[in-house]
Amino acid sequence: NILSESFILKYNKISTNCLINYKTNYLSNYLSNYLSINRQSIYAIVSDIETLPSPGSPKVLNIDPEGNKAKIQLTLSSEMTQKAFTQSCDLYNEEVQKKNYKVPGFRKGAKLPPAYLYQIFSEESVKGLCSTLLMKEIQEECDKTGLNLVGRVNITDFNTFNYQPGVSHTIEVEVELWPEITYLNENKYKGLVVTVEQDDFDVEKYEKVKTSIKERYKILSTTEPDYQAQLGDVAIVTMKGYEKTSSGRGAELPAVAKGDNVEVLLETGKFMGGLVEGIVGAKAGDVREIDITFPNKPTGAGAALSGKQAIFEIVVNEVKKRILPEWNEQLAASIRDGMTLEDLENEVRTAVNTDRAKSAEAKRNDALANALLDITSFNKVPESLVDENTKTRFQNMLIDFKEQGSTEDQVKEMMTPANYNRYKEISRPNVEKVVKLGLIFRDIATKESIIVNEDEIKQQLDILTSQAKQKNAGTIDEEAARYEIE
């Protein structure tokens, strides 16, 4: 047996440098001769201490075949613990600056030593953050076991109390293993046949595209000062929205619900309920206060205001008559030089047919996915992948709400464990389907030696990074993103 660091920390007799990696026989002589510790006590203590893994050599404690899990003990190197602790202290020092804490004896902006950070945030918090900062290194250590891992590592015992920067540190983690995937079909995943119906040519969409083109080339004519707005006209307005309360106006609504010189097409059902009806009959220069109800939209643009009642202050800047052009050669020529009506008709039909083909392809892919799921069984779906997928979806939903005008406080109200658990329960069937398909695709790729081009992966990662910056969503989890892309 090797006398480990846990002995040093537990009995606190002599320094780490004196004891690590000495054999028991030699140590027993050393301890009994120089520290007067009874030899029998030494053997009793040492026999109870397991050999701890050295950095770079993780130890598999046990494997649970039914639960598809394994427990691993690993030791983080002294360089790792020092680097993570330095980063943790830097982050907590940034928090001190943000919250403008004043510490006697230190000028503003000075970095506080760890002992002072312990007093403000607690030693457990400062050292505990190292577990998060070391996740990449922990994952890499687990990969060295040779086990076929899936999903994220779950730290079961970080041993925070004994964490010392610059000293190797032993922790225990739990990992999920690649599930057992069985194909019930004789030919496994090969030769699957599905039948889907292609939609008929969408005449309604065709007419909508034509109307949209005519709207783009509409003519707006000025009206007389005393002209009253009618259905079919366009009102140019400045609008501000307010929450509706029992006493009238409440807080101003987010930017999505206001604007200057907004073109409002006066057609019923085109905007929030009550807005068009409230503007009809108005003249240029009129100011109106209109009660409206936002449409119910659980997701997508406007979801943050879904179903809410509000009061809008509308200033009518101008009322214009709207004249749509005829669908004829003259319209085609105004769109592009040399374009004929037949060319225009063909382009519209091509656009509608392209959407029709995409719809058929999506139906086919969904049918193939369902067929794959029908002939595949799993001994267990990795819960870590379900959690990762759910958290990503939940985070994206909150980002969408913020983009659609929700305030920081409104978003924070949604970020509760209860809301997340409710979302997880509702979305679980769909998330499990996505996770299972991802595992099946990777299994097939392995069996068929299909390798995704690294340039394609990088291209998709760059797109995701760019999108995250546009949404102010911070940096992406490259490892998780890479897994999804592949």
C-alpha positions in Angstrom: 0.0 0.0 0.0 1.1 3.6 -0.7 0.5 6.1 2.0 -1.7 8.7 0.3 -2.5 12.3 0.7 -5.7 11.4 2.5 -3.5 10.1 5.4 -1.6 13.4 5.6 -4.8 15.4 5.5 -6.5 13.2 8.1 -3.8 12.8 10.6 -1.8 16.0 9.9 1.5 14.6 11.1 4.1 15.6 8.5 4.2 17.3 5.2 3.1 15.9 1.8 6.6 16.0 0.4 7.9 13.7 3.1 5.4 10.9 2.7 3.9 10.5 -0.8 5.0 7.4 -2.6 7.0 5.8 0.2 6.2 2.2 0.9 4.5 1.2 4.2 7.5 -0.7 5.6 9.8 2.2 5.1 7.2 4.6 6.5 6.5 2.5 9.5 10.2 2.6 10.5 10.3 6.3 9.8 7.2 7.1 11.8 8.0 4.9 14.7 11.6 6.0 15.0 11.1 9.8 14.5 7.5 10.4 15.6 7.1 7.7 18.2 3.9 6.4 16.6 3.1 2.8 17.5 4.0 0.4 14.6 0.8 -1.5 15.0 -1.2 1.7 14.8 0.6 2.6 11.6 -0.2 -0.7 9.9 -3.9 -0.5 11.0 -4.2 3.0 9.5 -2.4 2.2 6.3 -4.4 -1.0 5.7 -7.6 1.1 5.7 -6.3 3.6 3.2 -7.0 2.8 -0.5 -4.3 3.6 -3.0 -5.4 6.9 -4.7 -5.0 7.3 -8.5 -2.1 9.5 -9.6 -2.8 12.3 -12.0 -3.5 11.0 -15.5 -4.4 7.5 -14.3 -8.1 7.5 -13.2 -9.4 4.5 -11.3 -12.8 2.9 -12.1 -14.4 2.1 -8.8 -17.4 0.2 -10.1 -19.7 -0.3 -13.1 -23.5 -0.6 -13.0 -24.5 -2.4 -16.2 -28.2 -2.0 -15.5 -28.0 1.7 -14.9 -25.4 2.2 -17.6 -23.2 4.1 -15.1 -19.7 3.9 -13.7 -18.0 5.5 -10.7 -14.6 6.9 -11.2 -12.0 8.2 -8.8 -9.4 10.5 -10.3 -6.7 12.9 -9.2 -6.3 16.4 -10.6 -2.7 17.5 -10.9 -1.2 20.3 -8.8 -1.0 22.5 -11.9 -4.7 22.0 -12.6 -5.7 22.8 -9.0 -3.6 26.0 -8.9 -4.8 27.2 -12.3 -8.5 26.7 -11.4 -8.1 28.3 -7.9 -6.4 31.4 -9.5 -9.3 31.7 -12.0 -11.8 31.3 -9.2 -10.2 34.1 -7.1 -10.1 36.3 -10.2 -13.8 35.8 -10.8 -14.7 36.5 -7.2 -12.5 39.6 -7.2 -14.5 40.8 -10.3 -17.6 40.2 -8.3 -16.2 42.4 -5.5 -15.6 45.2 -8.0 -19.1 44.9 -9.6 -20.8 45.1 -6.2 -18.5 47.8 -5.0 -17.5 46.0 -1.8 -15.3 48.1 0.4 -12.6 46.2 2.3 -10.5 48.1 5.0 -6.9 48.3 4.1 -7.4 47.8 0.4 -7.7 50.5 -2.3 -10.6 50.3 -4.8 -9.7 47.9 -7.6 -7.1 46.0 -5.6 -7.2 42.2 -5.8 -8.1 40.6 -2.5 -6.1 37.7 -1.1 -8.0 34.4 -0.8 -8.5 34.7 3.0 -10.5 37.9 2.4 -12.5 36.3 -0.4 -13.3 33.5 2.1 -14.7 36.0 4.6 -16.9 37.6 2.0 -18.1 34.6 -0.1 -17.0 31.6 2.1 -14.1 29.3 1.5 -16.5 26.6 0.3 -17.8 28.8 -2.5 -14.4 30.0 -3.7 -13.0 26.4 -3.7 -16.3 24.9 -4.9 -16.2 27.1 -8.1 -13.0 25.2 -9.0 -15.2 22.1 -9.7 -16.9 24.0 -12.5 -13.7 25.5 -13.9 -12.1 22.1 -14.0 -14.9 20.3 -15.9 -13.0 20.1 -19.1 -10.0 18.6 -17.4 -12.2 16.2 -15.4 -13.9 15.1 -18.6 -10.5 14.4 -20.2 -9.3 12.4 -17.2 -12.5 10.3 -17.4 -11.9 9.6 -21.1 -8.5 8.0 -20.2 -10.4 5.1 -18.6 -11.2 3.7 -22.0 -14.9 3.4 -21.1 -17.4 4.4 -23.8 -18.8 7.5 -22.1 -21.8 9.5 -23.1 -22.9 12.9 -21.9 -21.5 15.0 -19.1 -19.6 13.9 -16.0 -21.5 14.3 -12.7 -19.2 15.2 -9.8 -20.4 13.1 -6.8 -17.7 14.2 -4.3 -15.4 17.1 -5.1 -13.9 16.9 -1.6 -14.1 20.7 -1.4 -13.0 20.9 2.2 -9.6 19.3 1.4 -9.0 21.2 -1.8 -5.6 22.9 -1.7 -4.3 25.0 -4.7 -1.0 23.7 -6.1 -1.6 20.3 -4.5 -2.9 17.2 -6.4 -6.6 16.6 -5.5 -8.7 13.4 -5.6 -12.4 13.5 -6.4 -15.1 11.0 -7.3 -17.4 11.3 -10.3 -20.2 9.4 -11.9 -20.4 8.9 -15.7 -23.0 7.5 -18.0 -22.0 4.8 -20.4 -23.0 4.3 -24.0 -26.3 2.5 -24.0 -26.9 -0.9 -25.4 -28.7 -0.3 -28.8 -30.5 -3.3 -30.3 -32.0 -3.3 -33.8 -35.1 -5.6 -33.9 -35.1 -5.8 -37.7 -33.2 -8.6 -39.4 -31.4 -6.1 -41.6 -31.0 -3.8 -38.7 -31.2 -0.2 -40.0 -30.8 -1.0 -43.7 -33.6 -1.3 -46.2 -36.1 0.8 -44.4 -39.0 1.9 -46.6 -41.5 4.6 -45.8 -44.4 6.1 -47.7 -45.5 9.7 -47.4 -48.0 11.7 -49.3 -46.9 14.9 -51.1 -49.2 17.8 -50.6 -51.1 19.1 -53.6 -50.1 22.3 -55.2 -51.0 25.0 -52.6 -53.3 27.3 -54.5 -54.0 29.4 -51.3 -50.3 30.0 -50.8 -49.9 30.8 -54.5 -52.5 33.5 -54.2 -50.9 34.8 -51.0 -47.6 35.2 -52.7 -49.2 37.1 -55.5 -50.9 39.4 -53.0 -47.6 39.9 -51.2 -45.9 40.9 -54.5 -48.7 43.4 -55.2 -48.4 44.8 -51.6 -44.7 45.3 -52.3 -45.5 47.5 -55.3 -48.6 49.2 -53.9 -49.3 52.9 -54.5 -50.0 55.1 -51.5 -51.8 58.3 -52.3 -52.1 61.3 -50.1 -55.5 62.2 -48.7 -57.2 65.4 -47.7 -56.6 66.7 -44.1 -60.2 65.9 -43.0 -60.2 62.5 -44.6 -61.3 59.7 -42.2 -59.4 56.4 -42.2 -61.3 53.5 -43.7 -60.7 49.7 -43.9 -58.1 49.1 -46.7 -56.3 52.4 -46.1 -52.8 52.7 -44.5 -52.3 54.8 -41.4 -48.9 56.1 -40.6 -48.8 56.3 -36.8 -46.5 56.7 -33.7 -47.4 54.2 -31.1 -46.6 53.5 -27.4 -47.9 50.5 -25.5 -48.7 50.3 -21.7 -49.8 47.5 -19.5 -53.5 47.7 -18.7 -54.3 47.8 -15.0 -57.5 48.2 -13.0 -56.7 51.9 -12.7 -55.8 52.4 -16.3 -52.3 52.8 -17.7 -49.5 50.7 -16.1 -45.8 50.3 -17.0 -44.7 51.0 -20.5 -44.3 47.9 -22.6 -41.0 46.9 -24.1 -39.6 48.3 -27.4 -41.4 45.6 -29.4 -44.7 47.3 -28.7 -43.8 50.9 -29.8 -42.5 52.7 -32.8 -42.4 55.9 -34.9 -44.0 56.2 -38.4 -45.3 52.7 -38.3 -47.4 51.7 -41.3 -50.6 50.1 -40.1 -52.6 48.4 -42.8 -56.3 48.8 -41.8 -57.4 45.2 -42.3 -59.3 43.3 -39.6 -57.1 40.6 -38.0 -53.9 42.0 -39.3 -52.6 43.3 -36.0 -53.5 43.0 -32.2 -57.1 42.7 -31.5 -58.8 46.2 -31.3 -55.9 48.2 -32.9 -57.3 48.5 -36.5 -60.9 49.0 -35.2 -59.6 51.8 -33.0 -57.9 53.7 -35.8 -60.7 53.4 -38.4 -62.4 56.8 -38.6 -59.4 58.8 -37.3 -57.9 61.8 -39.2 -54.3 62.9 -39.5 -53.3 64.6 -36.2 -55.8 62.6 -34.1 -54.5 61.0 -30.8 -56.3 57.9 -29.7 -56.1 55.6 -26.7 -57.0 52.1 -27.7 -57.5 49.0 -25.6 -56.0 46.0 -27.3 -55.4 42.3 -26.6 -52.2 40.6 -27.8 -52.8 37.3 -29.7 -52.1 34.0 -28.0 -48.6 32.9 -29.1 -47.0 30.3 -26.8 -43.7 30.5 -28.8 -42.0 32.6 -31.4 -42.2 36.3 -31.9 -44.5 38.0 -29.5 -44.7 35.1 -27.1 -43.6 37.3 -24.1 -46.8 39.4 -24.5 -49.1 36.5 -25.5 -52.7 37.1 -24.4 -51.9 40.3 -22.4 -54.2 43.3 -22.3 -52.7 46.7 -23.0 -53.5 50.3 -23.7 -51.9 51.9 -26.8 -51.5 55.6 -27.3 -51.8 56.2 -31.1 -50.8 59.4 -32.8 -52.1 59.4 -36.4 -49.5 61.2 -38.5 -51.0 60.5 -41.9 -53.7 58.5 -43.6 -53.1 57.2 -47.1 -55.2 55.4 -49.6 -53.8 52.1 -50.7 -54.0 51.1 -54.4 -52.8 47.6 -55.4 -51.6 47.2 -58.9 -53.2 44.8 -61.4 -51.6 41.4 -61.9 -50.4 42.1 -65.5 -47.5 42.7 -67.8 -47.0 46.2 -66.5 -46.5 44.9 -62.9 -44.0 42.2 -64.2 -42.0 44.9 -66.1 -41.8 47.1 -63.0 -40.3 44.3 -61.0 -37.5 43.6 -63.4 -36.5 44.8 -66.8 -37.5 42.4 -69.5 -39.7 40.3 -67.1 -43.0 39.1 -68.6 -46.1 38.1 -66.8 -45.4 34.4 -67.8 -41.9 34.7 -66.2 -43.4 36.2 -63.0 -46.1 33.4 -62.9 -43.3 30.7 -63.3 -41.2 32.2 -60.5 -44.2 32.3 -58.1 -45.0 28.7 -59.0 -41.4 27.6 -58.5 -41.3 29.3 -55.0 -44.5 27.5 -54.0 -43.2 24.2 -55.4 -39.9 24.6 -53.5 -41.8 24.9 -50.2 -43.9 22.0 -51.2 -40.7 19.9 -51.9 -39.2 20.9 -48.5 -42.4 19.9 -46.8 -42.3 16.5 -48.5 -38.7 16.1 -47.5 -39.4 17.0 -43.9 -42.3 14.5 -43.8 -40.1 11.8 -45.3 -37.3 12.4 -42.8 -39.7 12.3 -39.9 -41.2 9.1 -41.2 -37.8 7.5 -41.5 -36.9 8.7 -38.0 -40.1 7.1 -36.6 -39.3 3.9 -38.5 -35.8 3.8 -37.0 -37.2 4.3 -33.5 -39.8 1.5 -34.1 -37.1 -1.1 -34.8 -34.6 0.1 -32.2 -34.5 -0.6 -28.4 -32.3 0.9 -25.7 -31.5 -0.6 -22.4 -31.5 3.0 -21.0 -31.7 6.5 -22.4 -28.8 8.5 -20.9 -30.4 11.0 -18.5 -27.4 13.4 -18.8 -28.1 13.9 -22.5 -31.8 14.5 -21.8 -30.8 17.1 -19.2 -28.3 18.8 -21.5 -30.8 19.0 -24.4 -33.6 20.3 -22.1 -31.4 22.9 -20.6 -30.3 24.1 -24.0 -33.9 24.4 -25.2 -35.0 26.1 -22.1 -32.2 28.6 -22.3 -33.0 29.3 -26.0 -36.6 29.9 -25.1 -35.6 32.5 -22.5 -33.3 34.2 -25.0 -36.2 34.3 -27.5 -38.4 35.9 -24.9 -35.8 38.5 -24.2 -35.4 39.2 -27.9 -39.1 39.7 -28.2 -39.1 42.4 -25.6 -39.3 40.8 -22.2 -37.5 42.7 -19.5 -34.6 41.3 -17.4 -37.0 41.0 -14.5 -39.6 39.1 -16.5 -37.0 36.7 -17.8 -35.7 36.2 -14.2 -39.2 35.4 -13.1 -39.3 32.6 -15.6 -36.0 31.2 -14.5 -37.3 29.2 -11.5 -36.7 25.5 -10.7 -40.5 25.0 -10.9 -40.8 26.5 -14.4 -37.8 24.4 -15.6 -39.2 21.2 -14.2 -42.6 21.9 -15.8 -40.9 22.6 -19.1 -38.8 19.4 -18.8 -41.9 17.3 -18.1 -43.8 18.8 -21.1 -40.9 18.6 -23.5 -39.5 15.2 -22.4 -41.2 13.0 -25.1 -39.8 15.2 -27.9 -36.4 15.6 -26.2 -36.1 11.8 -25.7 -36.9 11.3 -29.3 -34.1 13.7 -30.4 -31.6 12.1 -27.9 -32.5 8.5 -29.1 -32.1 9.5 -32.8 -28.8 11.2 -32.1 -27.5 8.0 -30.5 -28.8 5.9 -33.4 -27.2 8.1 -36.0 -23.8 8.0 -34.1 -24.1 4.2 -33.8 -24.8 3.8 -37.5 -22.0 6.2 -38.4 -19.6 4.2 -36.3 -20.7 0.9 -37.8 -20.6 2.3 -41.3 -17.3 4.2 -40.8 -19.0 7.5 -41.7 -16.8 10.5 -40.7 -18.1 14.1 -40.6 -15.8 16.5 -42.4 -14.0 18.7 -39.9 -14.4 21.8 -42.1 -18.2 21.3 -42.1 -18.2 21.1 -38.3 -16.1 24.2 -38.0 -18.4 26.1 -40.4 -21.4 25.2 -38.3 -19.6 26.1 -35.1 -18.8 29.5 -36.5 -22.4 30.1 -37.5 -23.6 29.1 -33.9 -20.9 31.4 -32.4 -22.0 34.3 -34.6 -25.7 33.7 -33.7 -24.9 33.6 -30.0 -23.1 36.9 -30.2 -26.0 38.5 -32.0 -28.3 37.3 -29.2 -25.9 38.3 -26.5 -26.1 34.7 -25.3 -22.4 34.5 -24.3 -20.0 31.8 -25.5 -21.4 28.5 -26.8 -20.6 25.2 -25.2 -18.3 24.0 -28.1 -18.2 20.4 -26.9 -22.0 20.1 -26.7 -22.5 22.0 -30.0 -19.9 19.7 -31.7 -21.8 16.6 -30.5 -25.1 18.0 -31.9 -23.6 19.0 -35.2 -22.0 15.6 -35.8 
